[in-house]
Amino acid sequence: MAKYLLLFVLALPVYSAVLREYVLNLTSSYQAPNGFYREMFLINNQHPGPLIEADEGDTISAAVFNNLQVPITIHFHGIRQQGTPWMDGTPGVSQRPIFPGESFTYTFTTEGQYGSYWYHAHMRSYYQDGIKGPVYIRPAPDTLRPYDVVTEGNATATGILKALEVNPTPLYVMDWTKLPTDAIYQKTINYGVDPACILGYLVNGKGRVTCHSNETITAAGARRLATFHAITGVQSRFDSLGCLDISALYGNPGIDHAALEAPGFSAPCQVTNTDREIFYVNGSDWMMFNVINMGGEFGTYMSIDGHDIWVLQVDGTFIRPLKVKQMYAGLGSRYIVAVPTQKNNGVFAIRFACTTMAQVTEQIAWLSYNMPTTVPPEDHQVMLDVYQDIGGNLLSSQMPTFIDTAAAPYDARVKPPQGPAQRTIHFTLNRTGMVEFSIMDSGARMLPDMQLMTPSLWAQDLHGTNIVEAGIKIGDVVDLIIDNRYIISHPMHLHGHTFWVISESNTSFGYPSVEAAIAGGSSTLNLENPPYRDTYTAPSRGHVVFRYIADNAGAWLFNCNVNVHLMGGMGAVILEDREQIIPRIPESVIDF
């Protein structure tokens, strides 16, 4: 097994572009990270997988050895793959799967990108079973940083933040299910209903199950119950794990929860005593965290009892820093945050709470000033300086919270092109069947068997009704108008690009183009300082408009990051000057 250990990077000068080589060995195991045993997947015998790190401009080479019993690809989420679309790791789009016993090496440059990213399986839902890990790219010296804003020009504090950015503390949250995802998907198809709830969150692969009283869960979920009643006319309930009975959404009040093995409904909540993650302050006045939502189901609200959170970076872009008590972390998104740690003693809860209607659940990690490093803390009821409840509800309306719309880039030059776009594409997000979802106006779905077909990047006969051929050429400005018809929000990820979110509201867009919206005096447009993202949530029964520059020829997936939605068909392939890239695809990619 020694040859599969993570390789060390070459010892070359800092900020001189180097080749960073890694080996990722995929295996299966039977473990209980939150106290309940199940089959799970590991990378280099760990979960989540090892950190892949580089300096901006380096080349990363990651050799993947598939020793699982299922096919796999690895997608480097947020990495644009500039000029290497065949390294995007999307089965049926940019490559064929890596079958059991095979290996494949991903090689790409980090030129023009910095910050937090992550890698994960893109075959079926296997990343929820454990195939995921972080990528961190240290920014170049000339990158504009907002640290002086945070420290009010204090040179010592600014120096601390600059030192911390070399290796920010990992803080990865992920939802965890009772069953492997193949079993969940099979039950979803067989019973025609999504077992929407999770067994809980993990933080850096650790967590425990805590059972709350029905009164506590109901109080924290009061708004969810009211929303569900307004939509369905049905008075619903939460189970002992905080899972909402969503039977009315499917017109089937007789859902067999035991057959679905839905956690909570099929068995009462059971407390576990597994380790929680602990972070030690160790005398520093500041900590910097790399927060990544590696889940496949839910967004999360994060807060740290008794501490402010400065949000510095979102999806690989420094933003105008915001000081908040609570931070929303969407599925697939990444956040670099700084936390002032000038307290003298104490143990404080880092809280992650589910954001969506389906479940009231919370996971806790610990921030410790003086706890012995060899003794895990006992769970205890914290009575002071708590900012959110187990449902993510702020305990005071005066507490500032971070929302995605506020994430304007710090560098004012990162601004969207003005005026009309050369190409406008309209998408409609909707549930088209019991467990079927679509992104296309026509209602056409991306079928799961597409993952085994000849990749769209080089296929002679393009397959599927989810291929978008809009005549996009290099240099075009492209607008994606996305209307969400369904009651559930959808975190949307565009491969190969970063986009500006130039419009968002809880209503449909109502215009055929951005140009028409400008002429019509739309109040939702923001072409001055919009967020700059690669993953962004389309609100329930609302809209978003993404604008990007077509500067990366290829075939790029545009998909919902909720795994069961993507598995149910919520994805499309956008072709961008594909003819330009086909002659450049290496034979080793096509024939491996």
C-alpha positions in Angstrom: 0.0 0.0 0.0 3.0 2.3 0.3 2.9 3.4 -3.3 -0.6 4.7 -2.8 0.3 7.1 0.0 -0.1 10.8 -0.7 3.0 12.0 -2.5 4.9 15.0 -1.2 5.1 18.0 -3.5 8.4 18.9 -5.2 10.7 21.1 -3.1 10.8 24.1 -5.3 10.7 27.8 -4.4 7.4 29.2 -3.1 5.2 30.8 -5.9 7.4 29.2 -8.7 4.9 27.2 -10.7 5.5 23.5 -9.9 3.9 20.1 -10.6 2.0 18.9 -7.5 1.5 15.1 -7.7 -1.0 13.2 -5.7 -2.3 9.6 -5.6 -5.9 8.9 -4.6 -6.6 5.2 -3.8 -10.3 4.4 -3.5 -11.4 1.6 -1.2 -14.4 0.5 0.7 -14.8 -0.1 4.4 -17.5 -0.8 7.1 -17.4 2.0 9.7 -19.6 4.0 12.0 -18.5 7.7 11.9 -21.6 8.7 13.9 -22.2 5.5 15.8 -24.1 3.5 13.2 -22.2 1.0 11.0 -22.6 1.0 7.3 -20.5 0.5 4.2 -18.6 3.6 3.1 -15.9 4.5 0.7 -12.5 5.9 1.6 -9.7 7.8 -0.1 -6.2 6.8 1.0 -7.9 5.1 3.9 -9.6 8.2 5.2 -12.8 10.2 5.0 -13.0 12.9 3.9 -10.0 12.4 1.5 -6.6 14.1 1.8 -6.1 17.8 1.1 -4.8 18.6 -2.4 -3.0 21.9 -2.2 -1.1 24.2 -4.5 0.0 27.7 -5.1 -1.8 29.7 -7.7 -0.4 28.8 -11.1 0.8 25.3 -10.2 -0.2 22.2 -12.1 -2.0 19.5 -10.2 -1.7 15.8 -11.2 -4.0 13.4 -9.3 -3.7 9.7 -10.1 -7.0 7.9 -9.2 -6.9 4.1 -8.5 -10.4 2.6 -8.4 -10.4 -0.4 -6.0 -14.1 -0.2 -5.4 -16.8 -2.4 -6.9 -18.5 0.5 -8.7 -17.4 2.8 -11.5 -16.1 6.3 -10.5 -15.1 9.7 -11.9 -13.6 12.6 -9.9 -14.8 16.1 -10.5 -12.8 19.0 -9.1 -15.6 21.2 -8.1 -15.1 24.9 -9.0 -11.8 24.3 -10.9 -12.5 25.7 -14.3 -10.3 23.3 -16.2 -9.2 26.1 -18.5 -8.2 24.4 -21.8 -8.6 20.9 -20.3 -12.3 20.2 -20.4 -11.6 16.5 -20.7 -10.3 16.6 -17.1 -13.7 17.8 -15.6 -14.6 14.3 -14.4 -18.2 14.2 -15.5 -19.2 10.8 -16.8 -21.0 10.9 -20.1 -20.0 14.5 -20.6 -16.2 14.8 -20.4 -15.0 11.2 -19.8 -16.0 7.7 -19.5 -16.1 6.1 -16.0 -13.0 4.6 -14.3 -14.2 1.1 -13.9 -13.2 -1.2 -11.0 -9.5 -2.1 -11.2 -8.7 0.8 -13.5 -6.8 4.1 -12.9 -6.9 7.5 -14.5 -4.7 10.6 -13.9 -6.3 14.1 -13.9 -3.8 16.8 -14.8 -4.7 20.5 -14.9 -3.4 24.0 -14.1 -4.6 26.3 -11.4 -3.6 29.4 -13.3 -6.0 32.3 -12.5 -7.7 30.6 -9.6 -7.1 30.7 -5.8 -9.0 29.7 -2.7 -11.1 26.8 -1.6 -12.4 24.0 -3.8 -13.1 20.4 -3.4 -13.1 17.1 -5.4 -15.8 14.5 -5.4 -17.1 11.5 -7.3 -19.6 12.5 -10.0 -20.8 9.0 -10.7 -24.3 8.4 -9.3 -24.3 9.6 -5.7 -21.1 8.0 -4.6 -19.5 11.2 -3.2 -22.1 11.0 -0.4 -20.7 7.6 0.5 -17.2 9.1 1.1 -15.5 9.9 -2.2 -14.7 13.6 -1.5 -12.0 15.8 -0.3 -10.7 19.4 -0.2 -8.6 21.4 -2.7 -6.9 24.6 -1.5 -5.0 27.0 -3.8 -2.9 29.7 -2.1 -3.4 33.1 -3.7 -0.6 34.8 -5.6 1.2 37.7 -3.8 -0.4 40.3 -6.1 -4.0 39.2 -5.3 -6.0 41.9 -3.6 -6.9 40.8 0.0 -9.4 42.4 2.3 -7.6 41.7 5.6 -7.0 45.4 6.4 -10.8 46.0 6.3 -11.2 43.3 8.9 -8.4 44.4 11.2 -9.0 48.2 10.7 -5.4 48.5 9.5 -3.8 46.9 12.5 -0.6 45.6 11.0 -0.1 42.8 13.5 -3.6 41.4 13.0 -3.3 41.7 9.2 0.0 39.8 9.4 -1.7 37.0 11.4 -4.4 36.7 8.8 -1.8 36.6 6.0 0.1 33.8 7.8 -3.1 31.9 8.4 -4.1 31.9 4.7 -1.2 29.6 4.0 -3.0 26.7 5.7 -6.5 27.6 6.9 -8.1 25.2 9.4 -10.4 22.6 7.7 -14.1 22.8 8.6 -16.0 20.5 6.3 -19.7 19.7 6.9 -21.4 16.8 5.1 -24.8 15.1 5.5 -24.7 11.4 6.3 -27.2 8.8 5.5 -28.2 5.5 7.2 -27.9 3.5 4.0 -25.4 3.6 1.1 -26.7 5.9 -1.7 -27.3 3.1 -4.2 -29.7 1.5 -1.7 -31.4 4.9 -1.1 -31.8 5.5 -4.9 -33.2 2.0 -5.4 -35.8 2.5 -2.7 -36.6 6.0 -4.2 -37.4 4.3 -7.5 -39.2 1.4 -6.0 -41.5 3.4 -3.7 -41.8 6.5 -5.8 -40.8 8.8 -2.9 -37.6 10.4 -1.8 -36.4 9.4 1.7 -35.5 13.0 2.1 -34.0 12.9 5.6 -30.5 12.2 6.8 -29.1 10.5 9.9 -27.3 13.7 10.7 -24.3 15.9 9.7 -20.7 15.1 10.1 -17.9 17.7 10.7 -14.6 16.6 9.2 -16.0 13.1 9.1 -17.0 13.1 12.8 -20.3 13.5 14.6 -22.8 12.0 16.9 -26.6 11.6 17.1 -28.3 13.7 19.7 -32.0 13.2 20.3 -34.2 16.2 21.1 -37.6 16.4 22.6 -40.6 16.6 20.4 -41.4 20.0 21.9 -37.9 21.3 21.0 -38.0 20.0 17.5 -41.6 21.4 16.9 -40.6 24.8 18.2 -37.5 25.0 16.0 -39.5 23.7 13.0 -42.6 25.9 13.4 -42.0 27.9 10.2 -41.4 24.6 8.3 -44.7 23.2 9.5 -46.5 26.5 8.6 -44.9 26.5 5.1 -45.8 22.8 4.5 -49.4 23.5 5.6 -49.7 26.5 3.3 -48.5 24.4 0.4 -50.4 21.2 0.9 -53.3 22.1 3.3 -52.1 19.2 5.5 -51.0 19.5 9.1 -47.8 17.5 9.2 -45.4 16.4 12.0 -41.8 15.8 12.8 -40.4 12.4 13.9 -37.8 11.9 16.6 -34.9 12.8 14.3 -36.6 16.0 13.2 -37.7 14.5 9.8 -40.9 16.1 8.4 -43.5 13.8 7.1 -43.8 14.9 3.5 -46.3 12.3 2.4 -48.8 14.9 1.2 -46.3 16.1 -1.4 -46.5 12.8 -3.1 -50.3 12.3 -2.7 -49.6 9.1 -0.7 -50.4 9.3 3.0 -49.6 5.6 3.3 -45.9 5.8 2.7 -44.2 2.8 4.2 -41.4 4.5 6.2 -40.2 1.1 7.6 -39.7 -0.3 4.1 -37.9 2.9 3.1 -35.8 2.6 6.2 -36.2 6.4 6.6 -34.3 7.2 9.7 -36.5 8.3 12.6 -39.9 7.2 11.1 -38.8 3.6 11.0 -37.1 3.6 14.4 -36.9 6.0 17.3 -33.9 8.3 17.5 -31.0 6.6 19.2 -28.3 8.6 21.0 -24.7 7.8 20.1 -21.5 8.9 21.9 -19.0 9.0 19.0 -16.3 11.8 18.9 -17.1 15.3 17.8 -14.5 17.4 16.1 -12.5 19.7 18.4 -10.6 22.8 17.3 -8.0 24.3 19.7 -7.3 28.0 19.8 -3.7 27.6 21.2 -3.2 31.2 22.2 -3.9 32.8 18.8 -5.9 36.0 18.5 -7.4 34.8 15.2 -8.4 31.5 13.5 -9.1 31.1 9.8 -11.4 28.3 8.7 -11.9 26.7 5.3 -15.6 25.9 5.4 -16.9 23.6 2.7 -20.4 22.1 2.4 -19.6 18.7 1.0 -23.1 17.4 1.5 -25.5 16.0 -1.1 -28.9 17.0 0.4 -29.0 20.1 2.5 -27.6 23.6 2.9 -26.6 24.6 6.4 -26.6 27.5 8.8 -23.3 27.8 10.7 -22.6 29.8 13.9 -20.1 29.8 16.7 -21.4 30.5 20.2 -19.9 33.7 21.6 -17.9 34.6 18.4 -18.2 36.7 15.4 -17.5 35.3 11.9 -15.8 37.4 9.2 -16.7 36.0 5.8 -13.7 36.7 3.6 -14.0 34.5 0.5 -16.8 32.6 -1.3 -16.3 30.1 -4.1 -12.7 31.1 -4.7 -13.1 34.9 -4.7 -12.3 37.4 -2.0 -15.5 39.4 -1.1 -16.1 42.6 0.7 -15.7 41.2 4.2 -18.9 40.9 6.3 -19.0 40.4 10.1 -21.9 38.1 11.0 -23.2 35.9 13.8 -24.5 33.3 11.4 -23.5 32.1 7.9 -25.4 30.3 5.3 -23.3 27.6 3.5 -24.9 26.3 0.4 -24.4 22.8 -1.0 -21.1 22.6 -2.9 -20.0 26.1 -1.9 -16.8 27.1 -0.1 -16.1 29.9 2.4 -12.9 31.2 3.9 -13.8 32.9 7.2 -11.8 34.5 10.0 -12.9 34.2 13.7 -11.5 36.5 16.4 -10.4 34.3 19.3 -9.4 36.7 22.1 -11.3 35.0 24.9 -9.4 33.6 27.8 -11.1 30.3 28.4 -14.1 28.1 27.7 -15.4 25.6 25.2 -17.8 26.9 22.6 -20.1 25.1 20.2 -19.7 25.4 16.4 -23.2 24.7 15.2 -24.5 23.4 11.8 -28.3 23.4 11.3 -30.3 22.2 8.3 -31.7 25.0 6.2 -34.5 23.2 4.3 -38.1 22.3 5.1 -37.5 18.5 5.2 -35.7 18.2 8.5 -34.8 19.9 11.8 -31.3 18.7 12.7 -28.1 20.0 14.1 -24.5 18.9 14.4 -21.9 20.4 16.8 -18.1 20.7 16.8 -16.2 22.4 19.6 -13.9 25.4 19.7 -11.8 25.0 22.8 -9.5 27.5 24.7 -8.4 25.3 27.5 -9.7 21.8 27.1 -7.1 18.9 27.4 -6.3 17.7 24.0 -6.6 14.0 25.0 -10.1 14.2 26.5 -13.2 14.7 24.2 -15.6 17.2 25.8 -18.9 16.0 27.2 -22.0 17.4 25.5 -23.4 20.1 27.7 -26.2 22.6 27.5 -24.8 26.0 26.6 -27.0 28.8 28.0 -25.2 32.0 27.0 -24.0 33.5 23.7 -26.0 31.0 21.5 -27.1 32.6 18.2 -29.2 29.9 16.6 -31.5 27.0 17.6 -31.4 23.5 16.2 -33.5 24.6 13.2 -31.0 27.4 12.3 -33.4 30.1 13.5 -31.7 33.2 14.8 -32.5 33.7 18.5 -32.6 37.5 17.9 -33.6 39.4 14.8 -30.8 41.9 15.6 -28.1 39.3 14.9 -26.5 39.8 11.5 -26.5 36.8 9.2 -24.6 36.2 5.9 -26.6 35.6 2.8 -25.3 34.8 -0.7 -26.6 38.0 -2.3 -24.2 40.1 -0.1 -21.0 38.4 -1.5 -19.8 41.1 -3.8 -16.2 40.7 -4.9 -13.6 42.7 -3.1 -11.8 43.5 -6.3 -14.0 46.0 -8.1 -12.6 44.9 -11.4 -14.4 41.6 -11.1 -17.5 43.1 -12.7 -20.0 41.6 -15.2 -20.0 42.8 -18.8 -22.6 45.5 -19.3 -25.3 45.6 -22.0 -27.0 42.7 -23.8 -25.7 39.2 -24.0 -24.8 37.4 -27.2 -26.6 34.3 -26.0 -29.5 33.8 -23.7 -30.6 30.3 -22.5 -33.8 29.8 -20.4 -34.1 26.9 -18.0 -37.1 25.8 -15.9 -36.4 23.8 -12.7 -39.3 21.5 -11.9 -40.4 18.2 -10.5 -41.9 16.3 -13.5 -42.8 13.0 -11.8 -42.9 11.3 -8.5 -39.1 11.2 -8.2 -38.2 12.9 -11.5 -36.7 16.3 -12.0 -35.9 18.5 -15.0 -33.9 21.6 -15.8 -35.2 21.9 -19.4 -38.2 24.1 -20.4 -39.5 21.0 -22.2 -39.4 18.9 -19.1 -36.8 16.5 -20.6 -34.6 14.8 -18.0 -30.9 13.8 -18.0 -31.2 10.0 -17.7 -28.8 8.1 -15.4 -27.6 5.8 -18.2 -26.1 8.8 -20.0 -23.2 8.4 -17.5 -22.2 5.2 -19.4 -22.5 6.7 -22.9 -19.8 8.2 -25.2 -19.0 11.6 -23.6 -20.7 14.6 -25.2 -17.3 16.4 -25.4 -16.3 14.2 -28.4 -19.3 12.1 -29.4 -20.1 12.1 -33.1 -23.8 11.6 -32.5 -24.9 13.7 -29.5 -27.3 11.8 -27.3 -30.1 13.0 -25.1 -32.6 15.7 -25.1 -30.7 17.6 -22.4 -28.0 18.8 -24.8 -28.1 22.6 -25.2 -26.7 23.8 -28.5 -27.1 27.6 -28.4 -24.3 28.5 -30.8 -22.0 29.7 -28.1 -18.6 30.9 -29.3 -15.5 31.9 -27.5 -15.9 35.5 -26.3 -19.7 35.5 -26.1 -21.5 36.9 -23.1 -24.0 34.2 -22.0 -27.1 34.7 -19.7 -28.7 31.7 -18.1 -32.3 32.7 -17.0 -33.4 30.1 -14.4 -37.0 30.0 -13.2 -37.7 27.6 -10.4 -41.3 26.3 -10.5 -40.9 23.9 -7.6 -41.4 24.5 -3.8 -37.8 23.3 -3.1 -34.8 25.5 -3.7 -32.0 24.1 -6.0 -28.3 24.8 -5.6 -27.1 25.1 -9.2 -23.5 24.4 -10.3 -22.0 25.4 -13.7 -18.9 23.4 -14.6 -16.0 25.1 -16.3 -17.0 28.7 -15.4 -17.5 31.3 -12.7 -20.6 33.5 -13.2 -22.2 36.7 -11.9 -25.6 36.4 -10.2 -27.2 39.4 -11.8 -30.8 38.9 -10.7 -32.6 37.0 -8.0 -36.0 37.1 -6.4 -38.8 34.9 -5.0 -40.8 35.4 -8.2 -40.2 34.4 -11.8 -38.0 36.6 -14.0 -40.8 37.6 -16.3 -38.6 38.8 -19.2 -37.2 36.9 -22.3 -33.8 38.5 -21.8 -31.7 40.7 -19.6 -31.9 43.4 -22.3 -35.7 43.3 -22.1 -35.5 43.5 -18.3 -33.3 46.6 -18.4 -35.7 48.2 -20.8 -38.6 47.2 -18.6 -37.0 48.7 -15.5 -36.6 45.5 -13.6 -35.9 46.1 -9.9 -34.1 42.8 -9.4 -31.2 43.4 -11.7 -27.7 44.0 -10.3 -25.0 44.6 -12.9 -22.8 46.7 -10.6 -21.6 44.5 -7.7 -23.3 41.1 -8.0 -21.9 37.9 -6.4 -19.3 36.0 -8.4 -19.9 32.3 -8.0 -19.8 28.8 -9.5 -22.5 27.3 -7.3 -25.6 29.3 -6.3 -29.1 28.4 -5.0 -32.2 29.2 -7.1 -34.9 30.1 -4.5 -38.2 28.2 -4.1 -40.7 29.4 -6.8 -38.3 32.2 -7.7 -35.6 32.9 -10.2 -31.9 33.6 -10.7 -30.0 34.9 -13.7 -26.4 33.9 -14.2 -24.1 35.9 -16.6 -20.7 34.5 -17.7 -18.1 35.0 -20.4 -17.7 32.0 -22.7 -13.9 31.6 -22.5 -13.6 27.8 -22.1 -14.4 25.7 -25.1 -16.0 22.3 -24.2 -19.1 20.5 -23.1 -20.1 21.6 -19.6 -22.6 20.2 -17.2 -25.1 22.5 -15.5 -26.8 20.7 -12.7 -28.6 20.7 -9.3 -26.2 19.8 -6.5 -28.9 17.9 -4.6 -27.9 14.4 -5.6 -31.3 12.8 -5.7 -32.4 15.6 -8.0 -29.5 15.1 -10.4 -30.1 11.4 -10.3 -33.7 12.1 -11.1 -32.7 14.1 -14.2 -32.0 17.7 -13.1 -29.1 18.5 -15.4 -28.2 19.7 -18.9 -25.0 19.9 -21.0 -24.1 23.3 -22.5 -21.9 23.1 -25.6 -19.4 25.9 -26.0 -17.4 26.1 -29.2 -17.0 22.3 -28.9 -15.6 22.0 -32.5 -12.6 24.0 -31.4 -11.6 21.5 -28.6 -12.3 18.1 -30.2 -9.0 18.0 -32.2 -7.1 18.7 -29.1 -8.4 15.9 -26.9 -5.6 13.6 -26.0 -5.9 10.0 -27.2 -5.0 8.8 -23.8 -8.2 10.4 -22.5 -10.4 8.7 -25.1 -8.7 5.3 -25.0 -7.7 4.8 -21.4 
